[in-house]
Amino acid sequence: MEILSRQGWIAVNWTAQDGGPGWSLLERSVYEEEYYRAKAPRTCDVGVRMVGPVLLAFGSDTQRERFLPRILDSSELWCQGYSEPGAGSDLSSLQTKAVRDGDHYRVQGTKIWTSYAHFADRMFALVRTSEEGKKREGISILLIDMNLPGIRVRPILRMDGRHEFNQVFLDDVKVPVADRIGEEGEGWKLANHLLGHERGNMTQIMMIEEMFDTLAEISATETVEGGPVADSADYRRALAKIEIEYMSLRCTAEKIMQDVTADRAVGREASVVKLGRNRSTQDVAHLMYAAGGYTAMRADPEAIRGKGALPDPNYLFRMAPEYLDSRKSSIAGGSEEIQKDLIARRILGL
């Protein structure tokens, strides 16, 4: 990330005026496709994809001057404090409270499924500052320093054994009022602006291109009925169906994202992008798993086959883990049921 920052390529969705490269959608798409096809490491993009756009649109001059340079040079990494044990898809039910005490808030509660919290410097957190009126009207957003006293991070290992998620406990954490974005009670509006950027994230669509490349490599090296998986008629039919659906998704996403910048979110159409992205990601991951056959299973492939060489470790890592990881996309950033409801009501007017 520091290398990309020095090159000016970390915030590809930002305008030149805001510190990004100022690329068009086509230029961003070309860059990100080549980046992931080169199998470059995935970055922690909460700062440039989510927090930065909210700061650009709603932050004070002081907040922008304080936080944006550290996002751009990758010296500060961010996590997103949204979901709670009793408030997942229904974020308006969150219970983490922030009580005003002079020039600070005292924050009490817990966040869960918090990606990257174990190494993040700051959290972009939804908190409840009022119990009056509608639930969503009492929500505010705080920028919480993860090194403050009272913060404890508990790892949550994924079913593939990797560590990305965490539960974060906030026990009487004192957060300066100056670290609140917008006014009290504006958190729901700001959160939806952020979710528009998250759900319409073209980066995650371009990651699918790399998954297709890895799938092609796996299907060429693994065998079925004495020949490469790639020559199987069943495999080729499944691949063709997934590729057609992905091509449709990419065209739709690029049309929707044409005029989007860091300070202007996608809007309601983001749900269309997210829903299609979820399906394509899961379909490619499932076919990658199927193409691996016995070697994709988590048990020792030699014990299953009784003989034969192990597959490339990189492929073994991508089969079962990639498939298991893809299941979370049906929930992360808003469940598929929520996305369908938003499309029906806000786009189709049903």
C-alpha positions as CSV (number, residue, x, y, z in Angstrom):
1,M,0.0,0.0,0.0
2,E,2.9,2.4,0.7
3,I,4.4,1.6,-2.7
4,L,1.0,2.4,-4.4
5,S,0.7,5.6,-2.3
6,R,4.2,6.8,-3.4
7,Q,3.1,6.1,-7.0
8,G,-0.2,8.0,-6.5
9,W,-2.2,4.9,-7.2
10,I,-3.8,4.1,-3.8
11,A,-7.0,6.2,-4.2
12,V,-7.8,5.5,-7.8
13,N,-11.5,6.6,-7.2
14,W,-10.5,10.1,-6.1
15,T,-10.1,13.1,-8.3
16,A,-6.8,14.8,-8.8
17,Q,-8.1,17.8,-6.8
18,D,-8.6,15.5,-3.8
19,G,-5.3,13.7,-4.1
20,G,-6.1,10.8,-6.4
21,P,-4.8,10.2,-10.0
22,G,-8.0,11.8,-11.5
23,W,-8.6,8.8,-13.8
24,S,-11.7,8.2,-15.8
25,L,-13.8,5.1,-15.2
26,L,-12.2,3.4,-18.2
27,E,-8.7,4.2,-16.9
28,R,-9.6,2.9,-13.4
29,S,-11.1,-0.3,-14.9
30,V,-8.0,-1.0,-17.0
31,Y,-5.7,-0.3,-14.0
32,E,-7.6,-2.5,-11.6
33,E,-8.0,-5.4,-14.1
34,E,-4.3,-5.4,-14.8
35,Y,-3.5,-5.1,-11.0
36,Y,-5.4,-8.1,-10.0
37,R,-4.5,-10.2,-13.1
38,A,-0.9,-9.6,-12.1
39,K,-1.9,-11.2,-8.7
40,A,-0.8,-8.2,-6.8
41,P,-1.7,-8.3,-3.1
42,R,-5.2,-7.1,-2.1
43,T,-5.2,-3.9,-0.1
44,C,-7.0,-2.7,3.0
45,D,-9.2,-0.2,1.1
46,V,-11.7,0.9,3.9
47,G,-9.9,4.3,4.0
48,V,-9.9,5.1,0.3
49,R,-13.1,3.4,-0.6
50,M,-15.4,4.2,2.3
51,V,-14.0,6.6,4.9
52,G,-12.3,9.0,2.5
53,P,-15.4,9.6,0.4
54,V,-17.5,10.4,3.5
55,L,-14.9,12.8,4.7
56,L,-14.7,14.5,1.3
57,A,-18.5,14.9,1.2
58,F,-19.4,15.6,4.8
59,G,-16.2,16.2,6.9
60,S,-15.1,19.5,8.2
61,D,-12.0,21.2,6.8
62,T,-10.1,20.3,9.9
63,Q,-11.1,16.6,9.6
64,R,-10.1,16.5,6.0
65,E,-6.8,18.1,6.7
66,R,-6.2,15.8,9.5
67,F,-7.2,12.4,8.1
68,L,-7.1,12.5,4.3
69,P,-3.3,12.8,4.0
70,R,-2.8,9.8,6.2
71,I,-5.2,7.8,4.1
72,L,-3.4,8.8,1.0
73,D,0.0,7.8,2.2
74,S,-1.3,4.6,3.8
75,S,0.2,5.6,7.2
76,E,-3.3,5.1,8.9
77,L,-5.5,2.1,8.2
78,W,-9.2,2.0,9.0
79,C,-11.9,-0.5,10.0
80,Q,-15.6,-0.1,9.8
81,G,-17.7,-0.4,13.0
82,Y,-21.2,-1.2,11.8
83,S,-22.6,-4.6,12.7
84,E,-23.3,-5.7,16.2
85,P,-24.3,-9.0,17.8
86,G,-28.0,-7.9,17.7
87,A,-27.8,-5.6,14.7
88,G,-26.5,-7.1,11.5
89,S,-28.6,-6.4,8.4
90,D,-30.8,-4.2,10.5
91,L,-28.3,-1.5,11.4
92,S,-30.9,0.8,12.8
93,S,-31.2,-1.5,15.8
94,L,-27.6,-0.9,16.9
95,Q,-27.1,-0.5,20.6
96,T,-23.5,0.9,21.0
97,K,-24.1,4.1,22.9
98,A,-22.2,7.4,22.9
99,V,-23.2,9.7,25.8
100,R,-22.0,13.3,25.6
101,D,-19.7,14.3,28.5
102,G,-18.4,17.8,27.9
103,D,-16.1,17.8,24.9
104,H,-16.1,14.0,24.7
105,Y,-18.4,11.1,24.1
106,R,-18.3,8.1,26.4
107,V,-18.8,5.0,24.1
108,Q,-20.1,1.7,25.4
109,G,-20.9,-1.3,23.3
110,T,-19.5,-3.9,20.9
111,K,-19.0,-4.3,17.2
112,I,-18.7,-7.6,15.4
113,W,-17.4,-9.0,12.0
114,T,-15.1,-6.0,12.0
115,S,-12.6,-6.6,9.2
116,Y,-9.0,-5.5,9.8
117,A,-9.7,-4.3,13.4
118,H,-6.7,-6.2,14.6
119,F,-4.3,-3.9,12.8
120,A,-6.5,-0.8,12.1
121,D,-5.4,2.6,13.5
122,R,-9.0,4.0,13.5
123,M,-12.6,2.9,13.3
124,F,-15.4,4.6,11.4
125,A,-18.2,3.7,13.8
126,L,-21.9,4.0,14.0
127,V,-23.1,4.8,17.5
128,R,-26.4,5.7,19.2
129,T,-26.5,9.2,20.6
130,S,-30.2,9.4,21.1
131,E,-33.1,7.1,22.0
132,E,-35.8,9.5,20.9
133,G,-37.8,9.4,17.6
134,K,-37.2,6.8,15.0
135,K,-34.3,4.4,15.6
136,R,-32.3,5.6,12.6
137,E,-32.6,9.3,13.7
138,G,-30.6,8.7,16.9
139,I,-27.4,7.4,15.1
140,S,-24.2,9.4,14.7
141,I,-20.7,8.6,13.3
142,L,-17.5,8.8,15.3
143,L,-13.9,8.4,14.1
144,I,-12.4,6.3,16.9
145,D,-8.7,6.0,17.6
146,M,-8.2,2.2,18.1
147,N,-5.4,2.9,20.6
148,L,-7.7,4.6,23.1
149,P,-8.1,3.0,26.6
150,G,-11.1,0.7,26.9
151,I,-10.9,-0.9,23.4
152,R,-10.3,-4.6,23.2
153,V,-10.2,-6.7,19.9
154,R,-11.1,-10.4,19.9
155,P,-10.2,-12.4,16.8
156,I,-12.8,-14.3,14.9
157,L,-11.2,-16.9,12.7
158,R,-13.0,-17.7,9.4
159,M,-14.1,-21.2,8.6
160,D,-11.1,-21.5,6.2
161,G,-8.7,-20.6,9.1
162,R,-7.8,-17.1,8.0
163,H,-8.0,-14.1,10.3
164,E,-9.9,-11.1,8.9
165,F,-12.9,-10.6,11.2
166,N,-12.9,-9.5,14.8
167,Q,-15.2,-8.5,17.6
168,V,-14.4,-5.1,19.1
169,F,-15.4,-4.3,22.7
170,L,-15.7,-0.6,23.7
171,D,-15.7,-0.1,27.4
172,D,-16.3,3.6,28.4
173,V,-14.1,4.8,25.6
174,K,-13.6,8.6,25.6
175,V,-13.9,10.0,22.0
176,P,-13.5,13.7,21.3
177,V,-16.6,15.4,20.0
178,A,-14.4,16.9,17.3
179,D,-14.1,13.3,15.9
180,R,-17.8,13.2,15.0
181,I,-18.6,13.6,11.3
182,G,-21.6,15.9,10.7
183,E,-24.2,16.7,13.4
184,E,-25.7,14.3,15.9
185,G,-28.4,12.1,14.3
186,E,-26.9,12.4,10.8
187,G,-25.2,9.1,10.9
188,W,-27.8,7.2,9.0
189,K,-27.5,9.5,6.0
190,L,-23.7,9.4,6.0
191,A,-23.7,5.6,6.4
192,N,-25.9,5.2,3.3
193,H,-23.5,7.4,1.4
194,L,-20.7,5.1,2.5
195,L,-22.6,1.9,1.7
196,G,-23.2,3.3,-1.9
197,H,-19.4,3.3,-2.4
198,E,-19.0,-0.1,-0.8
199,R,-21.8,-1.8,-2.7
200,G,-20.8,-0.2,-6.0
201,N,-17.1,-0.9,-5.6
202,M,-15.6,-1.7,-9.0
203,T,-12.5,-3.1,-7.4
204,Q,-14.4,-6.1,-6.2
205,I,-15.7,-6.7,-9.7
206,M,-12.2,-6.6,-11.1
207,M,-11.1,-9.1,-8.5
208,I,-13.4,-11.6,-10.3
209,E,-11.2,-11.3,-13.4
210,E,-8.3,-12.7,-11.4
211,M,-10.5,-15.5,-10.1
212,F,-11.3,-16.4,-13.8
213,D,-7.5,-16.5,-14.5
214,T,-6.9,-18.8,-11.6
215,L,-9.8,-21.0,-12.5
216,A,-8.3,-21.4,-16.0
217,E,-5.0,-22.5,-14.5
218,I,-6.7,-25.0,-12.1
219,S,-8.9,-26.5,-14.9
220,A,-5.8,-27.0,-17.1
221,T,-3.8,-28.8,-14.4
222,E,-6.5,-30.9,-12.6
223,T,-7.8,-34.0,-14.4
224,V,-11.2,-35.7,-14.7
225,E,-11.7,-39.1,-16.5
226,G,-8.2,-39.1,-17.7
227,G,-8.1,-35.6,-19.2
228,P,-7.9,-32.0,-18.2
229,V,-10.9,-30.5,-16.4
230,A,-10.9,-27.8,-19.1
231,D,-11.8,-30.3,-21.7
232,S,-14.9,-31.6,-19.9
233,A,-18.1,-30.6,-21.6
234,D,-19.9,-30.1,-18.3
235,Y,-17.2,-27.8,-17.1
236,R,-17.2,-25.8,-20.3
237,R,-21.0,-25.3,-20.2
238,A,-20.8,-24.1,-16.6
239,L,-17.9,-21.8,-17.4
240,A,-19.7,-20.3,-20.4
241,K,-22.8,-19.6,-18.3
242,I,-20.8,-17.9,-15.5
243,E,-18.7,-15.8,-18.0
244,I,-21.8,-14.5,-19.8
245,E,-23.4,-13.5,-16.5
246,Y,-20.2,-11.8,-15.4
247,M,-19.8,-9.9,-18.7
248,S,-23.4,-8.6,-18.3
249,L,-22.6,-7.6,-14.7
250,R,-19.4,-5.7,-15.7
251,C,-21.2,-3.8,-18.5
252,T,-24.0,-2.8,-16.1
253,A,-21.6,-1.8,-13.4
254,E,-19.5,0.4,-15.7
255,K,-22.7,2.1,-17.0
256,I,-23.9,2.8,-13.4
257,M,-20.4,3.9,-12.2
258,Q,-19.7,6.2,-15.2
259,D,-20.2,9.5,-13.3
260,V,-19.3,8.4,-9.8
261,T,-16.5,10.2,-7.9
262,A,-15.2,9.9,-4.3
263,D,-17.5,12.6,-3.1
264,R,-20.6,11.4,-5.1
265,A,-21.9,7.9,-4.3
266,V,-23.6,5.5,-6.6
267,G,-27.0,5.7,-5.1
268,R,-29.8,3.2,-5.2
269,E,-28.3,1.4,-8.3
270,A,-25.5,0.2,-6.0
271,S,-27.8,-2.7,-4.9
272,V,-27.9,-3.9,-8.5
273,V,-24.1,-4.0,-8.6
274,K,-23.7,-5.7,-5.3
275,L,-26.3,-8.4,-6.0
276,G,-24.7,-9.3,-9.3
277,R,-21.2,-9.1,-7.9
278,N,-22.2,-11.5,-5.1
279,R,-23.5,-14.1,-7.5
280,S,-20.5,-13.9,-9.9
281,T,-18.0,-14.2,-7.1
282,Q,-19.8,-17.2,-5.6
283,D,-20.3,-18.9,-9.0
284,V,-16.6,-18.6,-9.9
285,A,-15.5,-19.7,-6.5
286,H,-17.8,-22.7,-6.6
287,L,-16.6,-23.8,-10.1
288,M,-13.0,-23.3,-8.9
289,Y,-13.8,-25.7,-6.0
290,A,-15.5,-28.2,-8.3
291,A,-12.6,-28.1,-10.8
292,G,-10.2,-29.0,-8.0
293,G,-12.0,-32.2,-7.3
294,Y,-10.5,-34.2,-4.5
295,T,-7.5,-31.9,-4.2
296,A,-9.8,-29.0,-3.3
297,M,-10.9,-30.8,-0.1
298,R,-9.3,-29.6,3.2
299,A,-8.1,-33.1,4.0
300,D,-4.7,-34.4,2.8
301,P,-5.1,-35.0,-1.0
302,E,-2.5,-37.8,-0.8
303,A,-4.6,-39.6,1.8
304,I,-7.7,-39.2,-0.4
305,R,-6.1,-40.3,-3.6
306,G,-3.7,-42.8,-2.1
307,K,-1.0,-41.6,-4.4
308,G,0.0,-38.8,-6.8
309,A,1.6,-35.4,-6.4
310,L,0.1,-32.5,-4.5
311,P,-1.3,-29.7,-6.6
312,D,0.3,-26.3,-6.6
313,P,0.0,-24.9,-3.1
314,N,-1.4,-21.6,-4.5
315,Y,-4.2,-23.5,-6.2
316,L,-4.9,-25.6,-3.1
317,F,-5.1,-22.3,-1.1
318,R,-7.6,-20.9,-3.6
319,M,-10.0,-23.8,-3.9
320,A,-11.8,-24.6,-0.6
321,P,-10.8,-21.3,1.1
322,E,-12.0,-19.2,-1.8
323,Y,-15.3,-21.1,-1.9
324,L,-15.9,-20.8,1.8
325,D,-15.0,-17.2,1.9
326,S,-17.3,-16.3,-1.0
327,R,-20.4,-17.4,1.1
328,K,-20.0,-14.3,3.3
329,S,-20.8,-11.9,0.4
330,S,-24.5,-12.8,0.6
331,I,-24.5,-11.0,3.9
332,A,-21.6,-8.5,4.0
333,G,-22.5,-4.9,3.2
334,G,-26.2,-5.7,3.3
335,S,-27.8,-9.1,2.8
336,E,-29.2,-10.2,-0.6
337,E,-32.7,-10.0,0.8
338,I,-32.2,-6.4,1.7
339,Q,-30.7,-5.6,-1.7
340,K,-33.7,-7.2,-3.5
341,D,-36.1,-5.2,-1.3
342,L,-34.2,-2.0,-2.1
343,I,-34.3,-2.7,-5.9
344,A,-38.0,-3.5,-5.7
345,R,-39.0,-0.4,-3.8
346,R,-36.5,2.3,-4.9
347,I,-35.8,1.4,-8.5
348,L,-38.9,-0.6,-9.7
349,G,-41.3,1.3,-7.5
350,L,-43.1,-1.8,-6.3
